[in-house]
Amino acid sequence: MAVSGFEGFEKRLELHFFGDDPITFQLGLRKIDFESIQQVLEAVQCTVVSAVGNSYFDAYVLSESSLFVYPTKIIIKTCGTTQLLKSILPLIHYANHLGLTLSSCRYTRGSFIFPNSQPFPHTSFNDEVTFLEHTIPSNLCHRKASIMPSKSSSHSWHVFTAHSSITHHHNLNHNQSDIFTMEICMTELDPILARKFFRRPGDGKTGDSAGKEMTELTGINEINPNAFICDFAFDPCGYSMNGMDGDWYSTIHVTPEDGFSYASFECVGSVNDNIVHVLRKVVQIFRPGTMSISTTCSDYRNEMLKQMVTAVEPLGLKCRSRAMDQFPAADTVVFQTFTARRRSV
Ligand SMILES: C[S@+](CC[C@H](N)C(=O)[O-])C[C@H]1O[C@@H](n2cnc3c(N)ncnc32)[C@H](O)[C@@H]1O
């Protein structure tokens, strides 16, 4: 039997809800009590490490990645051998109790490093899609599943989306068409940089204080200097952080072990943000051998993709593939892959 290491590649689920009661909208899903959140996570098989909230949303660092709860939106991202899709039914149940109904569901993930170690329903994308098809309510009738390819068969982007016929936009602060979600997956991290995500034995620090030190020593705090960061260092290695900047979140997770090293960066932002600065910082912190950037937005902009390539190519990563696909409710997903240029001897 093949020996497997920790599976860094996360599974990510984004659920949107709607309701008719304006009072519910003020806090909405944030009213789900902590015990119920823990029950959802029990089904997934992970636990809460820390929790913080601002006036827009609550951010949880989990034993396996992160959870973000907004009044009408939940984003949950888990790695390892967690069973993320098992969170859907309990989340729908708790939302219904608050008068909220599911209006859209998006599930994404990269290609697992150790696919044979995944438990059901994550045993294959087919199994995941079948599970999703049977689990989500029938009002989400516009559905699509797609595997977006790259040049390498071991790196693809798996996407499932489902939408109801009615679209509900409650984001009053931003022009919806300017907003995008960026999911970056990196493997073959520079081993010297990855070492910074190992604890020093006998450092006398807690997971929180060691995490804070890693955030500063690696320059993660410079990605968005305005973000409030909640960070955690695992023992003997591994790191997770959530950033909060108004209603924007960002999140980083690091599996630094040699042989299966992995780091992810995800944020939601606006096309007017400084994507070049963010991408350059992320690449400089990890120096990955392979990187993928998946962007989801409602209004596809070619300049944004060009900006991404311009940001990372001078740092030695070459764009090797670009795939684009359209999903229900007019979301466009672009999956780009990059690998390090061969170093000249
Ligand atoms: C939870 S963190 C970050 C998760 C993120 N998805 C990733 O893999 O990049 C995973 C790293 O922490 C390490 N780790 C140490 N203790 C852990 C624990 N109790 N639960 C999960 N991971 C732990 C793992 O070996 C791995 O290097």
The ligand as an SDF file (V2000), in Angstrom:
LIG
                    3D

 27 29  0  0  0  0  0  0  0  0999 V2000
   -4.3350   22.3360    8.7660 C   0  0  0  0  0  0  0  0  0  0  0  0
   -2.8480   22.7950    8.1180 S   0  0  0  0  0  0  0  0  0  0  0  0
   -3.1990   23.6660    6.6580 C   0  0  0  0  0  0  0  0  0  0  0  0
   -4.2710   23.0610    5.7820 C   0  0  0  0  0  0  0  0  0  0  0  0
   -4.1930   23.4220    4.2940 C   0  0  0  0  0  0  0  0  0  0  0  0
   -5.3140   23.0060    3.5530 N   0  0  0  0  0  0  0  0  0  0  0  0
   -2.9660   22.8820    3.6720 C   0  0  0  0  0  0  0  0  0  0  0  0
   -2.7520   21.6840    3.7040 O   0  0  0  0  0  0  0  0  0  0  0  0
   -2.1570   23.6010    3.1620 O   0  0  0  0  0  0  0  0  0  0  0  0
   -2.1620   21.3400    7.5210 C   0  0  0  0  0  0  0  0  0  0  0  0
   -0.7480   21.1750    7.9970 C   0  0  0  0  0  0  0  0  0  0  0  0
   -0.7430   21.0970    9.3910 O   0  0  0  0  0  0  0  0  0  0  0  0
   -0.1620   19.8680    9.8330 C   0  0  0  0  0  0  0  0  0  0  0  0
   -0.8740   19.4900   11.0550 N   0  0  0  0  0  0  0  0  0  0  0  0
   -0.2870   19.2910   12.2540 C   0  0  0  0  0  0  0  0  0  0  0  0
   -1.2130   18.9960   13.1820 N   0  0  0  0  0  0  0  0  0  0  0  0
   -2.4100   19.0050   12.5680 C   0  0  0  0  0  0  0  0  0  0  0  0
   -3.7480   18.7710   13.0020 C   0  0  0  0  0  0  0  0  0  0  0  0
   -4.0340   18.4660   14.2450 N   0  0  0  0  0  0  0  0  0  0  0  0
   -4.7360   18.8430   12.0890 N   0  0  0  0  0  0  0  0  0  0  0  0
   -4.4670   19.1560   10.7980 C   0  0  0  0  0  0  0  0  0  0  0  0
   -3.2180   19.4020   10.3550 N   0  0  0  0  0  0  0  0  0  0  0  0
   -2.1960   19.3270   11.2040 C   0  0  0  0  0  0  0  0  0  0  0  0
   -0.2830   18.9200    8.6590 C   0  0  0  0  0  0  0  0  0  0  0  0
    0.7030   17.9010    8.6800 O   0  0  0  0  0  0  0  0  0  0  0  0
   -0.0800   19.8910    7.5060 C   0  0  0  0  0  0  0  0  0  0  0  0
    1.2880   20.1870    7.3220 O   0  0  0  0  0  0  0  0  0  0  0  0
  1  2  1  0
  2  3  1  0
  2 10  1  0
  3  4  1  0
  4  5  1  0
  5  6  1  0
  5  7  1  0
  7  8  2  0
  7  9  1  0
 10 11  1  0
 11 12  1  0
 11 26  1  0
 12 13  1  0
 13 14  1  0
 13 24  1  0
 14 15  1  0
 14 23  1  0
 15 16  2  0
 16 17  1  0
 17 18  1  0
 17 23  2  0
 18 19  1  0
 18 20  2  0
 20 21  1  0
 21 22  2  0
 22 23  1  0
 24 25  1  0
 24 26  1  0
 26 27  1  0
M  CHG  2   2   1   9  -1
M  END
$$$$
